[in-house]
Amino acid sequence: MRRSDSVEARKKDTREKIELGGLIAKAGLRYEKRALLLGLLLDARERLHHDAERERLTAIGAKAFGHDAQ
């Protein structure tokens, strides 16, 4: 049973990484260098400490998905 838990955890992790990669592609950043992408994400992480910035970025993302911010 322990092995199947491990397999399921790996599958879940893989699925999550594929979804995150899909977000990079959807944002039109597929061909950017990895260092740039990481820099963007690290900068965004710092900006998320401010509620107004979090709300602004959430609204932009929701619009890109085609629905209201949630």
Predicted model as a PDB file, atoms N, CA, C, CB and O in Angstrom, pLDDT in the B-factor column:
MODEL        1                                                                  
ATOM      1  N   MET A   1       0.828  -1.186   0.000  1.00 52.00           N  
ATOM      2  CA  MET A   1       0.000   0.000   0.000  1.00 52.00           C  
ATOM      3  C   MET A   1       0.876   1.254   0.000  1.00 52.00           C  
ATOM      4  CB  MET A   1      -0.944  -0.005   1.211  1.00 52.00           C  
ATOM      5  O   MET A   1       0.511   2.252  -0.622  1.00 52.00           O  
ATOM      6  N   ARG A   2       1.977   1.226   0.656  1.00 71.00           N  
ATOM      7  CA  ARG A   2       2.862   2.371   0.741  1.00 71.00           C  
ATOM      8  C   ARG A   2       3.370   2.776  -0.643  1.00 71.00           C  
ATOM      9  CB  ARG A   2       4.034   2.064   1.666  1.00 71.00           C  
ATOM     10  O   ARG A   2       3.485   3.963  -0.949  1.00 71.00           O  
ATOM     11  N   ARG A   3       3.671   1.775  -1.475  1.00 76.00           N  
ATOM     12  CA  ARG A   3       4.170   2.059  -2.818  1.00 76.00           C  
ATOM     13  C   ARG A   3       3.107   2.780  -3.647  1.00 76.00           C  
ATOM     14  CB  ARG A   3       4.601   0.758  -3.517  1.00 76.00           C  
ATOM     15  O   ARG A   3       3.426   3.725  -4.369  1.00 76.00           O  
ATOM     16  N   SER A   4       1.850   2.345  -3.553  1.00 83.00           N  
ATOM     17  CA  SER A   4       0.797   2.986  -4.333  1.00 83.00           C  
ATOM     18  C   SER A   4       0.577   4.424  -3.885  1.00 83.00           C  
ATOM     19  CB  SER A   4      -0.503   2.199  -4.217  1.00 83.00           C  
ATOM     20  O   SER A   4       0.233   5.275  -4.706  1.00 83.00           O  
ATOM     21  N   ASP A   5       0.769   4.716  -2.594  1.00 87.00           N  
ATOM     22  CA  ASP A   5       0.681   6.093  -2.115  1.00 87.00           C  
ATOM     23  C   ASP A   5       1.768   6.936  -2.762  1.00 87.00           C  
ATOM     24  CB  ASP A   5       0.798   6.149  -0.578  1.00 87.00           C  
ATOM     25  O   ASP A   5       1.528   8.076  -3.159  1.00 87.00           O  
ATOM     26  N   SER A   6       2.965   6.368  -2.866  1.00 91.00           N  
ATOM     27  CA  SER A   6       4.090   7.057  -3.481  1.00 91.00           C  
ATOM     28  C   SER A   6       3.830   7.321  -4.961  1.00 91.00           C  
ATOM     29  CB  SER A   6       5.369   6.243  -3.306  1.00 91.00           C  
ATOM     30  O   SER A   6       4.126   8.404  -5.466  1.00 91.00           O  
ATOM     31  N   VAL A   7       3.288   6.347  -5.641  1.00 93.00           N  
ATOM     32  CA  VAL A   7       2.979   6.488  -7.064  1.00 93.00           C  
ATOM     33  C   VAL A   7       1.929   7.578  -7.256  1.00 93.00           C  
ATOM     34  CB  VAL A   7       2.484   5.144  -7.659  1.00 93.00           C  
ATOM     35  O   VAL A   7       2.060   8.423  -8.141  1.00 93.00           O  
ATOM     36  N   GLU A   8       0.900   7.557  -6.436  1.00 92.00           N  
ATOM     37  CA  GLU A   8      -0.151   8.578  -6.536  1.00 92.00           C  
ATOM     38  C   GLU A   8       0.401   9.971  -6.248  1.00 92.00           C  
ATOM     39  CB  GLU A   8      -1.300   8.261  -5.567  1.00 92.00           C  
ATOM     40  O   GLU A   8       0.021  10.932  -6.916  1.00 92.00           O  
ATOM     41  N   ALA A   9       1.280  10.093  -5.275  1.00 93.00           N  
ATOM     42  CA  ALA A   9       1.879  11.387  -4.948  1.00 93.00           C  
ATOM     43  C   ALA A   9       2.710  11.896  -6.122  1.00 93.00           C  
ATOM     44  CB  ALA A   9       2.752  11.279  -3.677  1.00 93.00           C  
ATOM     45  O   ALA A   9       2.669  13.085  -6.442  1.00 93.00           O  
ATOM     46  N   ARG A  10       3.465  11.004  -6.768  1.00 94.00           N  
ATOM     47  CA  ARG A  10       4.267  11.401  -7.924  1.00 94.00           C  
ATOM     48  C   ARG A  10       3.381  11.830  -9.088  1.00 94.00           C  
ATOM     49  CB  ARG A  10       5.182  10.254  -8.357  1.00 94.00           C  
ATOM     50  O   ARG A  10       3.693  12.798  -9.782  1.00 94.00           O  
ATOM     51  N   LYS A  11       2.282  11.118  -9.305  1.00 94.00           N  
ATOM     52  CA  LYS A  11       1.350  11.471 -10.379  1.00 94.00           C  
ATOM     53  C   LYS A  11       0.732  12.852 -10.116  1.00 94.00           C  
ATOM     54  CB  LYS A  11       0.236  10.395 -10.508  1.00 94.00           C  
ATOM     55  O   LYS A  11       0.607  13.674 -11.024  1.00 94.00           O  
ATOM     56  N   LYS A  12       0.354  13.084  -8.870  1.00 95.00           N  
ATOM     57  CA  LYS A  12      -0.239  14.375  -8.510  1.00 95.00           C  
ATOM     58  C   LYS A  12       0.776  15.495  -8.718  1.00 95.00           C  
ATOM     59  CB  LYS A  12      -0.733  14.362  -7.044  1.00 95.00           C  
ATOM     60  O   LYS A  12       0.435  16.553  -9.247  1.00 95.00           O  
ATOM     61  N   ASP A  13       2.020  15.266  -8.305  1.00 96.00           N  
ATOM     62  CA  ASP A  13       3.080  16.258  -8.470  1.00 96.00           C  
ATOM     63  C   ASP A  13       3.324  16.538  -9.951  1.00 96.00           C  
ATOM     64  CB  ASP A  13       4.380  15.778  -7.795  1.00 96.00           C  
ATOM     65  O   ASP A  13       3.466  17.693 -10.352  1.00 96.00           O  
ATOM     66  N   THR A  14       3.371  15.499 -10.748  1.00 96.00           N  
ATOM     67  CA  THR A  14       3.592  15.649 -12.192  1.00 96.00           C  
ATOM     68  C   THR A  14       2.454  16.434 -12.835  1.00 96.00           C  
ATOM     69  CB  THR A  14       3.729  14.270 -12.865  1.00 96.00           C  
ATOM     70  O   THR A  14       2.700  17.328 -13.645  1.00 96.00           O  
ATOM     71  N   ARG A  15       1.223  16.112 -12.487  1.00 96.00           N  
ATOM     72  CA  ARG A  15       0.055  16.808 -13.018  1.00 96.00           C  
ATOM     73  C   ARG A  15       0.109  18.289 -12.675  1.00 96.00           C  
ATOM     74  CB  ARG A  15      -1.234  16.187 -12.475  1.00 96.00           C  
ATOM     75  O   ARG A  15      -0.189  19.133 -13.520  1.00 96.00           O  
ATOM     76  N   GLU A  16       0.489  18.612 -11.439  1.00 97.00           N  
ATOM     77  CA  GLU A  16       0.590  20.001 -11.003  1.00 97.00           C  
ATOM     78  C   GLU A  16       1.660  20.744 -11.806  1.00 97.00           C  
ATOM     79  CB  GLU A  16       0.908  20.069  -9.498  1.00 97.00           C  
ATOM     80  O   GLU A  16       1.443  21.883 -12.219  1.00 97.00           O  
ATOM     81  N   LYS A  17       2.801  20.113 -12.027  1.00 96.00           N  
ATOM     82  CA  LYS A  17       3.875  20.749 -12.790  1.00 96.00           C  
ATOM     83  C   LYS A  17       3.471  20.983 -14.235  1.00 96.00           C  
ATOM     84  CB  LYS A  17       5.136  19.900 -12.739  1.00 96.00           C  
ATOM     85  O   LYS A  17       3.826  22.009 -14.816  1.00 96.00           O  
ATOM     86  N   ILE A  18       2.742  20.058 -14.819  1.00 97.00           N  
ATOM     87  CA  ILE A  18       2.260  20.237 -16.193  1.00 97.00           C  
ATOM     88  C   ILE A  18       1.288  21.412 -16.255  1.00 97.00           C  
ATOM     89  CB  ILE A  18       1.578  18.942 -16.711  1.00 97.00           C  
ATOM     90  O   ILE A  18       1.348  22.217 -17.184  1.00 97.00           O  
ATOM     91  N   GLU A  19       0.400  21.514 -15.278  1.00 96.00           N  
ATOM     92  CA  GLU A  19      -0.539  22.637 -15.237  1.00 96.00           C  
ATOM     93  C   GLU A  19       0.198  23.966 -15.101  1.00 96.00           C  
ATOM     94  CB  GLU A  19      -1.528  22.464 -14.076  1.00 96.00           C  
ATOM     95  O   GLU A  19      -0.150  24.944 -15.763  1.00 96.00           O  
ATOM     96  N   LEU A  20       1.210  24.000 -14.250  1.00 95.00           N  
ATOM     97  CA  LEU A  20       1.980  25.239 -14.070  1.00 95.00           C  
ATOM     98  C   LEU A  20       2.720  25.609 -15.351  1.00 95.00           C  
ATOM     99  CB  LEU A  20       2.982  25.088 -12.907  1.00 95.00           C  
ATOM    100  O   LEU A  20       2.802  26.786 -15.703  1.00 95.00           O  
ATOM    101  N   GLY A  21       3.256  24.613 -16.048  1.00 95.00           N  
ATOM    102  CA  GLY A  21       3.893  24.871 -17.334  1.00 95.00           C  
ATOM    103  C   GLY A  21       2.895  25.410 -18.347  1.00 95.00           C  
ATOM    104  O   GLY A  21       3.233  26.260 -19.171  1.00 95.00           O  
ATOM    105  N   GLY A  22       1.683  24.920 -18.285  1.00 95.00           N  
ATOM    106  CA  GLY A  22       0.626  25.418 -19.159  1.00 95.00           C  
ATOM    107  C   GLY A  22       0.332  26.893 -18.925  1.00 95.00           C  
ATOM    108  O   GLY A  22       0.007  27.623 -19.861  1.00 95.00           O  
ATOM    109  N   LEU A  23       0.446  27.329 -17.677  1.00 95.00           N  
ATOM    110  CA  LEU A  23       0.246  28.746 -17.373  1.00 95.00           C  
ATOM    111  C   LEU A  23       1.328  29.602 -18.023  1.00 95.00           C  
ATOM    112  CB  LEU A  23       0.235  28.973 -15.856  1.00 95.00           C  
ATOM    113  O   LEU A  23       1.051  30.691 -18.524  1.00 95.00           O  
ATOM    114  N   ILE A  24       2.559  29.105 -18.010  1.00 96.00           N  
ATOM    115  CA  ILE A  24       3.661  29.822 -18.657  1.00 96.00           C  
ATOM    116  C   ILE A  24       3.363  29.965 -20.151  1.00 96.00           C  
ATOM    117  CB  ILE A  24       5.020  29.081 -18.433  1.00 96.00           C  
ATOM    118  O   ILE A  24       3.540  31.038 -20.726  1.00 96.00           O  
ATOM    119  N   ALA A  25       2.912  28.885 -20.767  1.00 95.00           N  
ATOM    120  CA  ALA A  25       2.585  28.916 -22.193  1.00 95.00           C  
ATOM    121  C   ALA A  25       1.410  29.859 -22.461  1.00 95.00           C  
ATOM    122  CB  ALA A  25       2.255  27.498 -22.698  1.00 95.00           C  
ATOM    123  O   ALA A  25       1.449  30.639 -23.413  1.00 95.00           O  
ATOM    124  N   LYS A  26       0.369  29.794 -21.631  1.00 93.00           N  
ATOM    125  CA  LYS A  26      -0.814  30.643 -21.815  1.00 93.00           C  
ATOM    126  C   LYS A  26      -0.452  32.122 -21.699  1.00 93.00           C  
ATOM    127  CB  LYS A  26      -1.898  30.284 -20.783  1.00 93.00           C  
ATOM    128  O   LYS A  26      -1.062  32.968 -22.353  1.00 93.00           O  
ATOM    129  N   ALA A  27       0.535  32.429 -20.871  1.00 94.00           N  
ATOM    130  CA  ALA A  27       0.968  33.823 -20.698  1.00 94.00           C  
ATOM    131  C   ALA A  27       1.849  34.298 -21.852  1.00 94.00           C  
ATOM    132  CB  ALA A  27       1.724  33.978 -19.380  1.00 94.00           C  
ATOM    133  O   ALA A  27       2.249  35.462 -21.893  1.00 94.00           O  
ATOM    134  N   GLY A  28       2.152  33.393 -22.794  1.00 95.00           N  
ATOM    135  CA  GLY A  28       2.979  33.773 -23.935  1.00 95.00           C  
ATOM    136  C   GLY A  28       4.457  33.827 -23.614  1.00 95.00           C  
ATOM    137  O   GLY A  28       5.220  34.514 -24.294  1.00 95.00           O  
ATOM    138  N   LEU A  29       4.868  33.100 -22.572  1.00 96.00           N  
ATOM    139  CA  LEU A  29       6.256  33.148 -22.112  1.00 96.00           C  
ATOM    140  C   LEU A  29       7.017  31.856 -22.390  1.00 96.00           C  
ATOM    141  CB  LEU A  29       6.295  33.445 -20.633  1.00 96.00           C  
ATOM    142  O   LEU A  29       8.089  31.637 -21.826  1.00 96.00           O  
ATOM    143  N   ARG A  30       6.486  31.016 -23.237  1.00 96.00           N  
ATOM    144  CA  ARG A  30       7.055  29.693 -23.491  1.00 96.00           C  
ATOM    145  C   ARG A  30       8.521  29.737 -23.904  1.00 96.00           C  
ATOM    146  CB  ARG A  30       6.261  28.998 -24.557  1.00 96.00           C  
ATOM    147  O   ARG A  30       9.293  28.857 -23.522  1.00 96.00           O  
ATOM    148  N   TYR A  31       8.911  30.728 -24.664  1.00 97.00           N  
ATOM    149  CA  TYR A  31      10.267  30.743 -25.217  1.00 97.00           C  
ATOM    150  C   TYR A  31      11.235  31.654 -24.460  1.00 97.00           C  
ATOM    151  CB  TYR A  31      10.213  31.168 -26.652  1.00 97.00           C  
ATOM    152  O   TYR A  31      12.350  31.900 -24.920  1.00 97.00           O  
ATOM    153  N   GLU A  32      10.810  32.147 -23.316  1.00 97.00           N  
ATOM    154  CA  GLU A  32      11.698  32.978 -22.496  1.00 97.00           C  
ATOM    155  C   GLU A  32      12.696  32.096 -21.752  1.00 97.00           C  
ATOM    156  CB  GLU A  32      10.880  33.836 -21.492  1.00 97.00           C  
ATOM    157  O   GLU A  32      12.449  30.913 -21.514  1.00 97.00           O  
ATOM    158  N   LYS A  33      13.810  32.688 -21.397  1.00 98.00           N  
ATOM    159  CA  LYS A  33      14.824  31.948 -20.642  1.00 98.00           C  
ATOM    160  C   LYS A  33      14.303  31.628 -19.249  1.00 98.00           C  
ATOM    161  CB  LYS A  33      16.142  32.753 -20.553  1.00 98.00           C  
ATOM    162  O   LYS A  33      13.539  32.391 -18.659  1.00 98.00           O  
ATOM    163  N   ARG A  34      14.732  30.489 -18.744  1.00 96.00           N  
ATOM    164  CA  ARG A  34      14.298  30.049 -17.414  1.00 96.00           C  
ATOM    165  C   ARG A  34      14.671  31.043 -16.325  1.00 96.00           C  
ATOM    166  CB  ARG A  34      14.899  28.697 -17.092  1.00 96.00           C  
ATOM    167  O   ARG A  34      13.904  31.255 -15.386  1.00 96.00           O  
ATOM    168  N   ALA A  35      15.839  31.648 -16.443  1.00 98.00           N  
ATOM    169  CA  ALA A  35      16.268  32.624 -15.430  1.00 98.00           C  
ATOM    170  C   ALA A  35      15.315  33.822 -15.407  1.00 98.00           C  
ATOM    171  CB  ALA A  35      17.720  33.099 -15.708  1.00 98.00           C  
ATOM    172  O   ALA A  35      14.995  34.339 -14.336  1.00 98.00           O  
ATOM    173  N   LEU A  36      14.869  34.258 -16.567  1.00 98.00           N  
ATOM    174  CA  LEU A  36      13.911  35.356 -16.633  1.00 98.00           C  
ATOM    175  C   LEU A  36      12.595  34.953 -15.980  1.00 98.00           C  
ATOM    176  CB  LEU A  36      13.674  35.783 -18.090  1.00 98.00           C  
ATOM    177  O   LEU A  36      12.040  35.704 -15.179  1.00 98.00           O  
ATOM    178  N   LEU A  37      12.102  33.777 -16.318  1.00 97.00           N  
ATOM    179  CA  LEU A  37      10.840  33.304 -15.732  1.00 97.00           C  
ATOM    180  C   LEU A  37      10.931  33.214 -14.220  1.00 97.00           C  
ATOM    181  CB  LEU A  37      10.460  31.942 -16.309  1.00 97.00           C  
ATOM    182  O   LEU A  37      10.018  33.632 -13.507  1.00 97.00           O  
ATOM    183  N   LEU A  38      12.027  32.670 -13.739  1.00 97.00           N  
ATOM    184  CA  LEU A  38      12.198  32.565 -12.292  1.00 97.00           C  
ATOM    185  C   LEU A  38      12.260  33.950 -11.660  1.00 97.00           C  
ATOM    186  CB  LEU A  38      13.468  31.768 -11.953  1.00 97.00           C  
ATOM    187  O   LEU A  38      11.674  34.183 -10.603  1.00 97.00           O  
ATOM    188  N   GLY A  39      12.970  34.865 -12.307  1.00 97.00           N  
ATOM    189  CA  GLY A  39      13.035  36.239 -11.805  1.00 97.00           C  
ATOM    190  C   GLY A  39      11.662  36.886 -11.733  1.00 97.00           C  
ATOM    191  O   GLY A  39      11.338  37.554 -10.751  1.00 97.00           O  
ATOM    192  N   LEU A  40      10.850  36.690 -12.773  1.00 96.00           N  
ATOM    193  CA  LEU A  40       9.485  37.226 -12.766  1.00 96.00           C  
ATOM    194  C   LEU A  40       8.677  36.665 -11.600  1.00 96.00           C  
ATOM    195  CB  LEU A  40       8.779  36.909 -14.091  1.00 96.00           C  
ATOM    196  O   LEU A  40       7.977  37.400 -10.904  1.00 96.00           O  
ATOM    197  N   LEU A  41       8.784  35.375 -11.402  1.00 96.00           N  
ATOM    198  CA  LEU A  41       8.019  34.733 -10.333  1.00 96.00           C  
ATOM    199  C   LEU A  41       8.486  35.163  -8.949  1.00 96.00           C  
ATOM    200  CB  LEU A  41       8.117  33.227 -10.457  1.00 96.00           C  
ATOM    201  O   LEU A  41       7.670  35.375  -8.052  1.00 96.00           O  
ATOM    202  N   LEU A  42       9.784  35.290  -8.778  1.00 97.00           N  
ATOM    203  CA  LEU A  42      10.303  35.731  -7.476  1.00 97.00           C  
ATOM    204  C   LEU A  42       9.888  37.169  -7.181  1.00 97.00           C  
ATOM    205  CB  LEU A  42      11.837  35.608  -7.438  1.00 97.00           C  
ATOM    206  O   LEU A  42       9.550  37.505  -6.046  1.00 97.00           O  
ATOM    207  N   ASP A  43       9.916  38.015  -8.209  1.00 96.00           N  
ATOM    208  CA  ASP A  43       9.471  39.390  -8.044  1.00 96.00           C  
ATOM    209  C   ASP A  43       7.986  39.433  -7.693  1.00 96.00           C  
ATOM    210  CB  ASP A  43       9.744  40.199  -9.320  1.00 96.00           C  
ATOM    211  O   ASP A  43       7.567  40.187  -6.814  1.00 96.00           O  
ATOM    212  N   ALA A  44       7.199  38.619  -8.385  1.00 94.00           N  
ATOM    213  CA  ALA A  44       5.760  38.570  -8.110  1.00 94.00           C  
ATOM    214  C   ALA A  44       5.491  38.100  -6.688  1.00 94.00           C  
ATOM    215  CB  ALA A  44       5.053  37.647  -9.109  1.00 94.00           C  
ATOM    216  O   ALA A  44       4.595  38.612  -6.017  1.00 94.00           O  
ATOM    217  N   ARG A  45       6.270  37.121  -6.230  1.00 95.00           N  
ATOM    218  CA  ARG A  45       6.084  36.626  -4.865  1.00 95.00           C  
ATOM    219  C   ARG A  45       6.223  37.757  -3.855  1.00 95.00           C  
ATOM    220  CB  ARG A  45       7.094  35.512  -4.553  1.00 95.00           C  
ATOM    221  O   ARG A  45       5.456  37.837  -2.896  1.00 95.00           O  
ATOM    222  N   GLU A  46       7.196  38.626  -4.070  1.00 95.00           N  
ATOM    223  CA  GLU A  46       7.383  39.761  -3.164  1.00 95.00           C  
ATOM    224  C   GLU A  46       6.218  40.740  -3.256  1.00 95.00           C  
ATOM    225  CB  GLU A  46       8.697  40.481  -3.478  1.00 95.00           C  
ATOM    226  O   GLU A  46       5.781  41.286  -2.243  1.00 95.00           O  
ATOM    227  N   ARG A  47       5.721  40.959  -4.456  1.00 93.00           N  
ATOM    228  CA  ARG A  47       4.610  41.895  -4.652  1.00 93.00           C  
ATOM    229  C   ARG A  47       3.320  41.402  -4.012  1.00 93.00           C  
ATOM    230  CB  ARG A  47       4.383  42.131  -6.132  1.00 93.00           C  
ATOM    231  O   ARG A  47       2.457  42.205  -3.660  1.00 93.00           O  
ATOM    232  N   LEU A  48       3.183  40.097  -3.860  1.00 94.00           N  
ATOM    233  CA  LEU A  48       1.947  39.528  -3.325  1.00 94.00           C  
ATOM    234  C   LEU A  48       1.737  39.820  -1.843  1.00 94.00           C  
ATOM    235  CB  LEU A  48       1.941  38.044  -3.542  1.00 94.00           C  
ATOM    236  O   LEU A  48       0.679  39.517  -1.292  1.00 94.00           O  
ATOM    237  N   HIS A  49       2.731  40.403  -1.203  1.00 94.00           N  
ATOM    238  CA  HIS A  49       2.564  40.791   0.204  1.00 94.00           C  
ATOM    239  C   HIS A  49       1.611  41.974   0.335  1.00 94.00           C  
ATOM    240  CB  HIS A  49       3.924  41.141   0.832  1.00 94.00           C  
ATOM    241  O   HIS A  49       1.146  42.280   1.433  1.00 94.00           O  
ATOM    242  N   HIS A  50       1.320  42.635  -0.777  1.00 94.00           N  
ATOM    243  CA  HIS A  50       0.433  43.798  -0.783  1.00 94.00           C  
ATOM    244  C   HIS A  50      -0.919  43.372  -1.361  1.00 94.00           C  
ATOM    245  CB  HIS A  50       1.054  44.984  -1.610  1.00 94.00           C  
ATOM    246  O   HIS A  50      -1.009  42.920  -2.502  1.00 94.00           O  
ATOM    247  N   ASP A  51      -1.962  43.527  -0.550  1.00 95.00           N  
ATOM    248  CA  ASP A  51      -3.289  43.056  -0.961  1.00 95.00           C  
ATOM    249  C   ASP A  51      -3.759  43.683  -2.265  1.00 95.00           C  
ATOM    250  CB  ASP A  51      -4.297  43.345   0.123  1.00 95.00           C  
ATOM    251  O   ASP A  51      -4.366  43.006  -3.095  1.00 95.00           O  
ATOM    252  N   ALA A  52      -3.483  44.971  -2.452  1.00 96.00           N  
ATOM    253  CA  ALA A  52      -3.930  45.649  -3.675  1.00 96.00           C  
ATOM    254  C   ALA A  52      -3.257  45.029  -4.897  1.00 96.00           C  
ATOM    255  CB  ALA A  52      -3.623  47.167  -3.604  1.00 96.00           C  
ATOM    256  O   ALA A  52      -3.901  44.843  -5.929  1.00 96.00           O  
ATOM    257  N   GLU A  53      -1.991  44.716  -4.791  1.00 95.00           N  
ATOM    258  CA  GLU A  53      -1.272  44.108  -5.910  1.00 95.00           C  
ATOM    259  C   GLU A  53      -1.782  42.691  -6.171  1.00 95.00           C  
ATOM    260  CB  GLU A  53       0.244  44.087  -5.630  1.00 95.00           C  
ATOM    261  O   GLU A  53      -1.921  42.280  -7.323  1.00 95.00           O  
ATOM    262  N   ARG A  54      -2.056  41.961  -5.119  1.00 95.00           N  
ATOM    263  CA  ARG A  54      -2.607  40.604  -5.255  1.00 95.00           C  
ATOM    264  C   ARG A  54      -3.944  40.665  -5.995  1.00 95.00           C  
ATOM    265  CB  ARG A  54      -2.787  39.933  -3.856  1.00 95.00           C  
ATOM    266  O   ARG A  54      -4.192  39.860  -6.894  1.00 95.00           O  
ATOM    267  N   GLU A  55      -4.794  41.602  -5.627  1.00 95.00           N  
ATOM    268  CA  GLU A  55      -6.099  41.742  -6.269  1.00 95.00           C  
ATOM    269  C   GLU A  55      -5.955  42.159  -7.722  1.00 95.00           C  
ATOM    270  CB  GLU A  55      -6.957  42.756  -5.519  1.00 95.00           C  
ATOM    271  O   GLU A  55      -6.674  41.655  -8.585  1.00 95.00           O  
ATOM    272  N   ARG A  56      -5.030  43.076  -8.005  1.00 95.00           N  
ATOM    273  CA  ARG A  56      -4.794  43.545  -9.372  1.00 95.00           C  
ATOM    274  C   ARG A  56      -4.336  42.386 -10.265  1.00 95.00           C  
ATOM    275  CB  ARG A  56      -3.741  44.680  -9.380  1.00 95.00           C  
ATOM    276  O   ARG A  56      -4.853  42.199 -11.366  1.00 95.00           O  
ATOM    277  N   LEU A  57      -3.372  41.623  -9.782  1.00 95.00           N  
ATOM    278  CA  LEU A  57      -2.849  40.505 -10.566  1.00 95.00           C  
ATOM    279  C   LEU A  57      -3.886  39.396 -10.729  1.00 95.00           C  
ATOM    280  CB  LEU A  57      -1.590  39.945  -9.910  1.00 95.00           C  
ATOM    281  O   LEU A  57      -3.952  38.763 -11.783  1.00 95.00           O  
ATOM    282  N   THR A  58      -4.692  39.156  -9.702  1.00 94.00           N  
ATOM    283  CA  THR A  58      -5.765  38.160  -9.795  1.00 94.00           C  
ATOM    284  C   THR A  58      -6.774  38.563 -10.862  1.00 94.00           C  
ATOM    285  CB  THR A  58      -6.470  37.989  -8.432  1.00 94.00           C  
ATOM    286  O   THR A  58      -7.245  37.720 -11.625  1.00 94.00           O  
ATOM    287  N   ALA A  59      -7.106  39.850 -10.917  1.00 95.00           N  
ATOM    288  CA  ALA A  59      -8.051  40.333 -11.929  1.00 95.00           C  
ATOM    289  C   ALA A  59      -7.489  40.152 -13.337  1.00 95.00           C  
ATOM    290  CB  ALA A  59      -8.388  41.813 -11.684  1.00 95.00           C  
ATOM    291  O   ALA A  59      -8.218  39.757 -14.248  1.00 95.00           O  
ATOM    292  N   ILE A  60      -6.221  40.432 -13.521  1.00 95.00           N  
ATOM    293  CA  ILE A  60      -5.582  40.247 -14.827  1.00 95.00           C  
ATOM    294  C   ILE A  60      -5.635  38.775 -15.225  1.00 95.00           C  
ATOM    295  CB  ILE A  60      -4.113  40.748 -14.801  1.00 95.00           C  
ATOM    296  O   ILE A  60      -5.977  38.452 -16.362  1.00 95.00           O  
ATOM    297  N   GLY A  61      -5.301  37.888 -14.300  1.00 94.00           N  
ATOM    298  CA  GLY A  61      -5.317  36.455 -14.595  1.00 94.00           C  
ATOM    299  C   GLY A  61      -6.711  35.948 -14.886  1.00 94.00           C  
ATOM    300  O   GLY A  61      -6.909  35.159 -15.810  1.00 94.00           O  
ATOM    301  N   ALA A  62      -7.675  36.393 -14.107  1.00 93.00           N  
ATOM    302  CA  ALA A  62      -9.061  35.955 -14.320  1.00 93.00           C  
ATOM    303  C   ALA A  62      -9.552  36.400 -15.692  1.00 93.00           C  
ATOM    304  CB  ALA A  62      -9.989  36.515 -13.214  1.00 93.00           C  
ATOM    305  O   ALA A  62     -10.249  35.653 -16.379  1.00 93.00           O  
ATOM    306  N   LYS A  63      -9.189  37.613 -16.091  1.00 94.00           N  
ATOM    307  CA  LYS A  63      -9.570  38.104 -17.415  1.00 94.00           C  
ATOM    308  C   LYS A  63      -8.970  37.236 -18.511  1.00 94.00           C  
ATOM    309  CB  LYS A  63      -9.127  39.559 -17.595  1.00 94.00           C  
ATOM    310  O   LYS A  63      -9.627  36.940 -19.510  1.00 94.00           O  
ATOM    311  N   ALA A  64      -7.712  36.828 -18.318  1.00 92.00           N  
ATOM    312  CA  ALA A  64      -7.043  35.954 -19.301  1.00 92.00           C  
ATOM    313  C   ALA A  64      -7.725  34.593 -19.382  1.00 92.00           C  
ATOM    314  CB  ALA A  64      -5.556  35.770 -18.937  1.00 92.00           C  
ATOM    315  O   ALA A  64      -7.761  33.979 -20.448  1.00 92.00           O  
ATOM    316  N   PHE A  65      -8.261  34.124 -18.274  1.00 91.00           N  
ATOM    317  CA  PHE A  65      -8.996  32.858 -18.271  1.00 91.00           C  
ATOM    318  C   PHE A  65     -10.410  33.039 -18.817  1.00 91.00           C  
ATOM    319  CB  PHE A  65      -9.051  32.277 -16.853  1.00 91.00           C  
ATOM    320  O   PHE A  65     -11.077  32.067 -19.171  1.00 91.00           O  
ATOM    321  N   GLY A  66     -10.861  34.301 -18.883  1.00 90.00           N  
ATOM    322  CA  GLY A  66     -12.169  34.568 -19.442  1.00 90.00           C  
ATOM    323  C   GLY A  66     -13.313  34.532 -18.459  1.00 90.00           C  
ATOM    324  O   GLY A  66     -14.455  34.275 -18.842  1.00 90.00           O  
ATOM    325  N   HIS A  67     -13.019  34.791 -17.172  1.00 73.00           N  
ATOM    326  CA  HIS A  67     -14.085  34.823 -16.180  1.00 73.00           C  
ATOM    327  C   HIS A  67     -13.759  35.838 -15.095  1.00 73.00           C  
ATOM    328  CB  HIS A  67     -14.300  33.428 -15.566  1.00 73.00           C  
ATOM    329  O   HIS A  67     -12.650  36.372 -15.046  1.00 73.00           O  
ATOM    330  N   ASP A  68     -14.722  36.100 -14.232  1.00 54.00           N  
ATOM    331  CA  ASP A  68     -14.533  37.069 -13.154  1.00 54.00           C  
ATOM    332  C   ASP A  68     -13.497  36.608 -12.152  1.00 54.00           C  
ATOM    333  CB  ASP A  68     -15.841  37.328 -12.447  1.00 54.00           C  
ATOM    334  O   ASP A  68     -13.275  35.410 -11.977  1.00 54.00           O  
ATOM    335  N   ALA A  69     -12.855  37.578 -11.488  1.00 47.00           N  
ATOM    336  CA  ALA A  69     -11.858  37.278 -10.453  1.00 47.00           C  
ATOM    337  C   ALA A  69     -12.509  36.506  -9.314  1.00 47.00           C  
ATOM    338  CB  ALA A  69     -11.207  38.579  -9.917  1.00 47.00           C  
ATOM    339  O   ALA A  69     -13.613  36.819  -8.869  1.00 47.00           O  
ATOM    340  N   GLN A  70     -11.786  35.485  -8.859  1.00 50.00           N  
ATOM    341  CA  GLN A  70     -12.288  34.681  -7.730  1.00 50.00           C  
ATOM    342  C   GLN A  70     -11.208  34.464  -6.740  1.00 50.00           C  
ATOM    343  CB  GLN A  70     -12.837  33.341  -8.194  1.00 50.00           C  
ATOM    344  O   GLN A  70     -11.427  33.812  -5.719  1.00 50.00           O  
TER     345      GLN A  70                                                      
ENDMDL                                                                          
END                                                                             
